[in-house]
Structure formats: structure tokens, C-alpha cells
Amino acid sequence: MTTTETRPLPTGPVVRTERVSVRVRTRAVTATVALLVAAVVLGALAMTLGDYQLSVGQVIGALTGSGSRAQEYVVLGLRAPRVVLALVVGAALGVGGAVFQSLARNNLASPDLLGFTTGAASGALIAIVLVGGGPAGTTIGAIAGTLVTAVVVQALLGGAVGGYRLVLVGIGVNAVLAAFNNFLILRTDLSTAVAAQSWLVGTLNGRGWTQVVAVAIALAVLVPIAAAGSRRLDLLGMGDDVARGLGVAVERTRITTLLVGVALVGVATAAVGPVAFVALAAPQLARRLTGTTGPGVLAAGLLGAVLLLAGDVLGQRLAAPTQFPAGTMTAAVGGLYLVWLLAREWRAGR
């Protein structure tokens, strides 16, 4: 189920300095800027919607301190944290998905399907149910759960990198972890079980600036590392021998980028719970928009941010006053996308 792509010749102007020469891909830059603008516009729109409707001017006034006390409370206390959290969590999932897909050289190598997201949920549930939770404990548990899952998947693969085996092993591990999560919930008391189950649907409800800060710090530290390694990941896509011949430290690159992806997925899951299919769809759609074949971590992160925020806005307003969790909306849309992707892969393989 690996995808073979013909690498286009680089096009676009070349920016030169005394030491480096970089070719700028015009289409990629344009698409990235467009995604950034879309994220800002959608975020502004999201802060105007709700039972207490505001204009864009009133939102700007609340953000700059010139609005009324009620407007500042609604914007700064309720809507802004939710919007910013959707953006940073979506970005973390988009970048994490790009890293995993590039490492495995497989379009289906998403944290959702390989069990990493469910593993993060397992670690967080252990912290919530057995240790008592807390933001720090939940975050540590989620990252640890993702890391353990990655180690188990790699051990079961026996050194393989991509193909059908990776997807099948990931699906199996995912099923076992989902059963373990249900067992944890069934073994705890009712109030903890309800809290854990509501967290498992992937929701932005009740989150605040504490979660925003945690995910933002992770992005600030990890995205530059992923971006710096994206060229090496692109070379890995041509095979280990070719990458080594071009000077890439293959094993070190794999371990570093794997840890980056694990940390991003773990922090994002700890903040809002498991959110399905953003990490699967964002990198692939970003590659189509930018016309590139590499990881494209920046574009993938921006598209992930847009997808999650759009899912949250739809969940709030589609059947108002009834609200659907963001994870439910992304799962519904992502399920259709997965069906289309599998059909496309099947037709391409005939």
C-alpha cells in the first residue's frame, strides 16, 4: 500500500547568499500563505459565532482591550482559548502525521490507524484513572503511551518500514489498545468513567489557556526540529542506500523524527483527547496543494489547524443548540476521506 510518486523537477526562483542557495517553490509558498490566511480568517469568524454573537469589530475591540466587560469575557475567557487551542492542536497533528507518513513512506501511516493516538489515550487514561490525572500527569501519560506504542509497533514489524505489514500491525495494535481503554473505563468509578469517556471523544469543551500554552510550547520546540529534518526525510523516501550515499545518518534521522512525531501526537492528545483523521488527511492534502512530494511540515501543520478548527465550528453550529465534539466531526468527514483514499489506492494498484 505504499505510494510511488514521480518527483517533479524543482522549479521557481533561486535565493542565494554567500554560503547557501535555496530554490523557492512558488506554488508551495503561495499555498502556505493561503493556508495561513485561511486559519486567521476562520479563527476570527469562529470568535463571532455563538449564542452571544459579535461582529468582527467587537472581537477586535475585545482583543485590544477597548470592548465592554461582557465582550472581553466572551472573547478572551471563552472563545479565544478554544480557537487558539484548535489551531495549535490541529497543527501538532498535521506535523505529526507528516512525520509518520514520511518515515513509513506510506500514505496510510497515520497516528490514528497505527495505534499511536490510541496509545496516547491509553497512557492518559492510566494517569486519569489510576494516578488521579492532572494536566501534567495526563500529558506525561499520553506521551509515554505514544512512545510505548511506537516501540511495540516497531518490534512487531521486525525492522520493516512500510507497506501492508505496517498498516496491518498498526490496526491490530490499535484494536488491542482500544479494548484496553474500555477495560480501564469499566473498572473505575462512575464519575471518573464519565469524565474519561467524555475526554475520549476528542473535545475542545472546557479547555483553557493552560492547554494552549502546553501545546504551543511543544510546537515551538518540535516543529523547527521537524522542519530542519524534512530534507533528510525526503531523501529517505528514495531508499536507505541512496540516503546514506547522500550523507544522511539514516538511523539517527529515523529516531529523532520518530520522537518528534510521538511527542507532538502525545501532547495534542493530552490536551483535547483523541482527534481522528486530521493527522491522516492534512499531510496528504497539503502535498496536493503545494505540489511537493516531501513532508511539507509547515503546510501540513497549517492545514491540520484549519481542519480541526473547521470541524469544531461545524460541531458547534451545524445542529445548534446541540453541539458535537470536534473529534466526532473530524471522524465523520475523515471516514469518508479514508474510504476515498482506499478506493484510489486500490484502483492505482490494479
C-alpha positions as CSV (number, residue, x, y, z in Angstrom):
1,M,0.0,0.0,0.0
2,T,3.0,2.2,-0.4
3,T,2.7,5.0,-2.9
4,T,5.2,5.6,-5.7
5,E,5.4,9.1,-6.9
6,T,7.4,10.7,-9.7
7,R,9.4,13.5,-8.2
8,P,8.9,16.7,-10.1
9,L,11.9,18.7,-11.1
10,P,12.3,21.8,-8.8
11,T,11.0,25.0,-10.3
12,G,10.9,28.6,-9.1
13,P,13.4,31.3,-8.3
14,V,16.6,30.7,-6.5
15,V,17.6,32.7,-3.5
16,R,21.4,32.9,-2.9
17,T,23.6,34.1,-0.1
18,E,27.3,33.8,0.3
19,R,27.0,30.3,1.8
20,V,23.7,28.7,0.7
21,S,21.5,28.6,-2.3
22,V,17.8,27.8,-1.9
23,R,15.2,27.3,-4.6
24,V,11.9,28.8,-3.7
25,R,8.8,26.8,-4.9
26,T,6.3,29.5,-5.9
27,R,3.3,27.2,-5.7
28,A,4.3,25.9,-2.2
29,V,4.8,29.4,-0.9
30,T,1.5,30.6,-2.3
31,A,-0.4,27.6,-0.8
32,T,1.3,28.1,2.6
33,V,0.4,31.8,2.7
34,A,-3.2,31.0,1.6
35,L,-3.5,28.4,4.4
36,L,-2.2,30.9,7.0
37,V,-4.7,33.5,5.8
38,A,-7.5,30.8,5.9
39,A,-6.6,30.0,9.5
40,V,-6.7,33.6,10.6
41,V,-10.0,34.3,8.8
42,L,-11.6,31.1,10.2
43,G,-10.4,31.9,13.7
44,A,-11.8,35.4,13.5
45,L,-15.1,34.0,12.2
46,A,-15.2,31.4,15.0
47,M,-15.0,34.1,17.6
48,T,-18.0,35.9,16.3
49,L,-20.3,32.9,16.4
50,G,-22.3,31.7,19.3
51,D,-25.3,32.5,21.4
52,Y,-23.8,35.8,22.2
53,Q,-23.0,37.0,18.6
54,L,-20.3,39.6,18.0
55,S,-19.1,41.5,15.0
56,V,-15.5,41.3,13.8
57,G,-15.0,44.8,15.1
58,Q,-16.3,43.9,18.5
59,V,-14.0,40.9,18.6
60,I,-11.0,43.1,17.7
61,G,-12.1,45.6,20.4
62,A,-12.2,42.8,23.0
63,L,-8.8,41.6,22.0
64,T,-7.3,45.1,22.2
65,G,-9.0,46.0,25.5
66,S,-11.5,48.5,24.1
67,G,-14.6,46.3,24.3
68,S,-17.1,46.0,27.0
69,R,-16.5,43.8,30.0
70,A,-19.0,41.2,28.7
71,Q,-17.4,41.2,25.3
72,E,-13.9,40.7,26.8
73,Y,-15.1,37.9,28.9
74,V,-16.8,36.1,26.0
75,V,-13.8,36.6,23.6
76,L,-10.8,36.3,26.0
77,G,-12.3,33.9,28.5
78,L,-14.3,31.6,26.3
79,R,-13.8,31.7,22.6
80,A,-10.2,32.8,22.1
81,P,-8.7,29.8,24.1
82,R,-10.9,27.4,22.2
83,V,-10.0,28.8,18.8
84,V,-6.3,29.0,19.6
85,L,-6.3,25.5,21.1
86,A,-8.0,24.1,17.9
87,L,-5.3,25.8,15.8
88,V,-2.3,24.6,17.8
89,V,-3.6,21.0,18.3
90,G,-4.5,20.7,14.6
91,A,-1.1,22.0,13.7
92,A,0.6,19.4,16.0
93,L,-1.5,16.6,14.5
94,G,-0.7,17.8,10.9
95,V,3.0,17.9,11.5
96,G,3.0,14.6,13.4
97,G,1.1,12.9,10.6
98,A,3.5,14.3,8.0
99,V,6.5,12.9,10.0
100,F,5.0,9.4,10.3
101,Q,3.9,9.2,6.7
102,S,7.3,10.3,5.5
103,L,9.1,7.9,7.8
104,A,7.0,4.9,6.7
105,R,6.7,6.0,3.1
106,N,3.1,5.1,3.3
107,N,0.0,7.4,2.9
108,L,-1.9,5.4,5.5
109,A,0.8,5.6,8.1
110,S,-1.3,7.9,10.3
111,P,-1.1,8.0,14.1
112,D,-4.9,7.2,14.0
113,L,-4.5,4.0,12.1
114,L,-1.2,2.8,13.5
115,G,-2.4,3.0,17.1
116,F,-0.3,5.9,18.3
117,T,-3.2,8.1,19.0
118,T,-5.0,5.3,20.9
119,G,-1.7,4.6,22.7
120,A,-1.6,8.2,23.8
121,A,-5.2,7.9,25.0
122,S,-4.2,4.7,26.9
123,G,-1.3,6.5,28.7
124,A,-3.5,9.5,29.5
125,L,-6.3,7.2,30.8
126,I,-3.9,5.4,33.1
127,A,-2.9,8.7,34.5
128,I,-6.6,9.8,34.9
129,V,-8.0,6.5,36.3
130,L,-5.1,5.1,38.3
131,V,-3.0,8.1,39.3
132,G,-5.6,10.8,39.6
133,G,-4.9,12.8,36.4
134,G,-4.0,16.5,36.4
135,P,-2.7,18.4,33.3
136,A,0.9,17.4,33.9
137,G,0.2,13.8,34.6
138,T,-2.1,13.4,31.7
139,T,0.4,15.0,29.3
140,I,3.3,12.7,30.6
141,G,1.0,9.7,30.4
142,A,-0.1,10.5,26.8
143,I,3.5,11.0,25.6
144,A,4.6,7.8,27.4
145,G,1.7,5.8,25.9
146,T,2.6,7.0,22.4
147,L,6.2,6.1,22.8
148,V,5.5,2.6,24.2
149,T,3.1,2.1,21.3
150,A,5.7,3.1,18.8
151,V,8.3,0.7,20.3
152,V,5.7,-2.1,20.2
153,V,4.8,-1.5,16.6
154,Q,8.5,-1.3,15.6
155,A,9.2,-4.5,17.4
156,L,6.3,-6.3,15.7
157,L,7.5,-5.0,12.3
158,G,10.9,-6.6,12.8
159,G,12.8,-3.9,11.0
160,A,10.3,-3.3,8.2
161,V,9.5,0.3,7.3
162,G,6.3,0.5,5.2
163,G,3.8,-1.5,3.1
164,Y,0.9,-3.6,4.1
165,R,2.6,-5.1,7.1
166,L,2.9,-1.7,8.8
167,V,-0.8,-0.9,8.3
168,L,-1.9,-4.4,9.5
169,V,0.3,-4.3,12.5
170,G,-0.9,-0.8,13.4
171,I,-4.6,-1.8,13.0
172,G,-4.0,-4.8,15.3
173,V,-2.2,-2.8,18.0
174,N,-4.9,-0.1,17.7
175,A,-7.7,-2.7,18.3
176,V,-5.9,-4.1,21.4
177,L,-5.3,-0.7,22.9
178,A,-9.0,0.3,22.3
179,A,-10.1,-2.8,24.2
180,F,-7.6,-1.9,27.0
181,N,-9.1,1.6,27.2
182,N,-12.6,0.2,27.5
183,F,-11.4,-2.1,30.2
184,L,-9.9,0.8,32.2
185,I,-13.1,2.8,32.0
186,L,-15.2,-0.2,33.1
187,R,-13.0,-0.8,36.1
188,T,-13.2,2.7,37.6
189,D,-15.9,4.5,39.5
190,L,-18.8,6.2,37.6
191,S,-17.7,9.8,37.9
192,T,-14.2,9.0,36.7
193,A,-15.6,6.8,33.9
194,V,-17.9,9.6,32.7
195,A,-15.0,12.1,32.7
196,A,-12.7,9.7,30.9
197,Q,-15.3,8.8,28.3
198,S,-16.1,12.4,27.5
199,W,-12.4,13.0,27.1
200,L,-12.1,10.1,24.7
201,V,-14.4,11.6,22.1
202,G,-11.9,14.4,21.4
203,T,-13.4,17.7,22.5
204,L,-12.4,21.3,23.0
205,N,-15.1,21.9,25.6
206,G,-13.9,23.1,29.0
207,R,-10.3,23.7,27.8
208,G,-8.4,26.9,28.6
209,W,-5.2,28.7,28.3
210,T,-3.3,26.1,30.3
211,Q,-3.7,23.5,27.5
212,V,-3.0,26.2,24.8
213,V,0.4,27.1,26.5
214,A,1.4,23.4,26.8
215,V,0.8,22.6,23.1
216,A,2.2,25.9,21.9
217,I,5.5,25.3,23.7
218,A,5.7,21.8,22.2
219,L,5.1,23.3,18.7
220,A,7.7,26.0,19.3
221,V,10.3,23.3,20.2
222,L,9.4,20.4,18.0
223,V,8.3,22.0,14.7
224,P,11.7,23.6,13.9
225,I,13.3,20.2,14.5
226,A,10.8,18.5,12.2
227,A,11.3,21.3,9.6
228,A,15.1,21.0,9.8
229,G,14.9,17.3,9.2
230,S,12.3,17.4,6.4
231,R,15.0,17.4,3.7
232,R,16.6,14.3,5.2
233,L,13.2,12.6,5.4
234,D,12.6,13.5,1.7
235,L,16.0,11.8,0.9
236,L,15.0,8.7,3.0
237,G,12.0,8.4,0.6
238,M,14.5,7.3,-2.1
239,G,15.7,4.4,0.0
240,D,18.2,3.9,2.8
241,D,21.2,3.2,0.5
242,V,20.6,6.3,-1.6
243,A,20.1,8.4,1.5
244,R,23.4,7.1,3.1
245,G,25.2,7.8,-0.2
246,L,24.0,11.4,0.1
247,G,25.3,11.8,3.6
248,V,22.1,11.1,5.7
249,A,22.5,9.5,9.0
250,V,19.6,7.1,8.5
251,E,19.1,5.6,11.9
252,R,19.6,8.9,13.8
253,T,17.2,10.7,11.4
254,R,14.6,8.0,12.0
255,I,14.9,8.0,15.8
256,T,14.9,11.8,16.0
257,T,11.9,12.3,13.8
258,L,10.0,9.4,15.4
259,L,10.5,11.0,18.8
260,V,9.3,14.4,17.4
261,G,6.1,12.8,16.0
262,V,5.5,10.8,19.2
263,A,5.8,14.0,21.3
264,L,3.5,16.0,19.0
265,V,0.8,13.4,19.0
266,G,1.1,12.8,22.7
267,V,0.8,16.5,23.7
268,A,-2.1,17.1,21.3
269,T,-4.0,14.1,22.6
270,A,-3.4,15.0,26.2
271,A,-4.8,18.5,25.5
272,V,-8.1,17.6,23.9
273,G,-8.3,13.8,23.7
274,P,-8.0,11.6,20.6
275,V,-9.0,13.5,17.4
276,A,-9.3,11.3,14.4
277,F,-8.1,11.7,10.8
278,V,-6.6,15.1,11.0
279,A,-3.1,13.6,11.0
280,L,-4.1,11.3,8.1
281,A,-5.6,13.9,5.8
282,A,-3.7,17.1,6.5
283,P,-0.3,16.0,5.1
284,Q,-1.8,14.4,2.0
285,L,-4.0,17.4,1.2
286,A,-1.0,19.7,1.9
287,R,1.2,17.9,-0.6
288,R,-1.5,18.2,-3.2
289,L,-1.9,21.9,-2.6
290,T,1.8,22.7,-2.6
291,G,2.7,20.3,-5.4
292,T,5.6,18.7,-3.4
293,T,6.4,15.1,-2.5
294,G,8.3,15.7,0.7
295,P,7.0,16.0,4.3
296,G,6.0,19.7,3.9
297,V,5.6,20.1,7.7
298,L,4.7,23.7,7.7
299,A,1.9,23.4,5.1
300,A,0.7,20.1,6.9
301,G,0.6,21.9,10.2
302,L,-1.4,24.8,8.8
303,L,-3.9,22.6,7.1
304,G,-4.3,20.5,10.2
305,A,-5.1,23.7,12.1
306,V,-7.7,24.7,9.6
307,L,-9.3,21.2,9.5
308,L,-9.6,20.9,13.3
309,L,-11.0,24.5,13.7
310,A,-13.4,24.0,10.9
311,G,-14.6,20.7,12.5
312,D,-15.1,22.4,15.8
313,V,-17.1,25.3,14.3
314,L,-19.3,22.9,12.4
315,G,-19.8,20.8,15.5
316,Q,-20.9,23.9,17.4
317,R,-23.2,25.4,14.7
318,L,-24.4,22.6,12.4
319,A,-27.2,21.5,14.7
320,A,-27.2,24.3,17.3
321,P,-28.1,24.4,20.1
322,T,-26.9,20.7,20.1
323,Q,-23.2,20.6,19.9
324,F,-21.0,17.8,18.6
325,P,-17.4,17.3,19.8
326,A,-14.7,18.3,17.3
327,G,-13.4,14.7,17.3
328,T,-16.8,13.4,16.2
329,M,-16.9,15.9,13.2
330,T,-13.4,15.1,12.1
331,A,-14.1,11.3,12.4
332,A,-17.2,11.7,10.2
333,V,-15.5,13.6,7.5
334,G,-12.3,11.7,7.8
335,G,-14.0,8.3,7.5
336,L,-15.3,9.4,4.1
337,Y,-11.9,10.6,3.1
338,L,-10.4,7.2,4.2
339,V,-12.9,5.3,2.0
340,W,-12.0,7.6,-1.0
341,L,-8.2,7.1,-0.3
342,L,-8.5,3.3,-0.1
343,A,-10.6,3.2,-3.3
344,R,-8.0,5.4,-5.0
345,E,-5.1,3.2,-3.8
346,W,-6.9,0.0,-4.9
347,R,-7.6,1.4,-8.4
348,A,-4.0,2.6,-8.7
349,G,-2.7,-0.9,-7.7
350,R,-4.8,-2.8,-10.3
